[in-house]
Amino acid sequence: MASILKVSNLSKTYQSAGRSLTVLDDINFDIEEGSTAAIVGPSGSGKTTLLGLCAGLDRASAGEVALNSIVLNTLSEDQRATVRNRYVGFIFQNFQLLPTLTALENVMVPLELHGEKNVKQRSLELLDKVGLADRGHHYPTQLSGGEQQRISLARAFSNSPRILFADEPTGNLDAETGAKVEKLLFELNRDAGTTLVLVTHDLELAAKTQRVIRLKGGKIISDEAASKSIHTQL
């Protein structure tokens, strides 16, 4: 099966107080189209930084990321934004909803940027899919954390992404709501063939993916089938 994401010799270094801080060091992996993978590791291991680089939200210090055969490193910010809008869905741990827009309007934004027709109807359908059809007129501050996460999920689904990146998608949710979000993520992968790459501290969630990439100190220390990786961890 073809790779939708190819990460080659990827490094990310920040300058802090006149010193260099390497967050990621020589990362290499491929993700097959339609597959599911989890990136796990302790806090500070570089998981969220890696996810952002893979999605084109940031630029690497060295190495390259090829998304759908498009090398992101050579693109301008506007060009990377175009690639994200066309191919990528992203779920942020802290939701990143626009506070001045209603739930419905938050879901409509990427559809409008994509030049879709029947934007409002499509957005209402997405809200219904995540069980929030009756909350579309509410603003983010009027919604619970679980509801905000499901709104961000509907927004991420809106452009029918080829690949969905999710940063701790259940990290701020209670068990019941987290289970609903998990179900939606894997349904999208199964029904639409959307590749799913998630960052999580939850080993039970990681075990539901096909593959677990484990980071420590900015390096990959293992890359295995999920069942083998979680068994080793336990």
Secondary structure, DSSP 8 states (H G I E B T S, - for coil): --EEEEEEEEEEEEEETTEEEEEEEEEEEEEETT-EEEEE-STTSSHHHHHHHHTTSS--SEEEEEETTEEGGGS-HHHHHHHHHHHEEEE-TT----TTS-HHHHHHHHHHHTT-SSHHHHHHHHHHHTT-GGGTTS-GGGS-HHHHHHHHHHHHHTT--SEEEEESTTTTS-HHHHHHHHHHHHHHHHHH--EEEEE-S-HHHHTTSSEEEEEETTEEEEEEEHHHHHHHH-
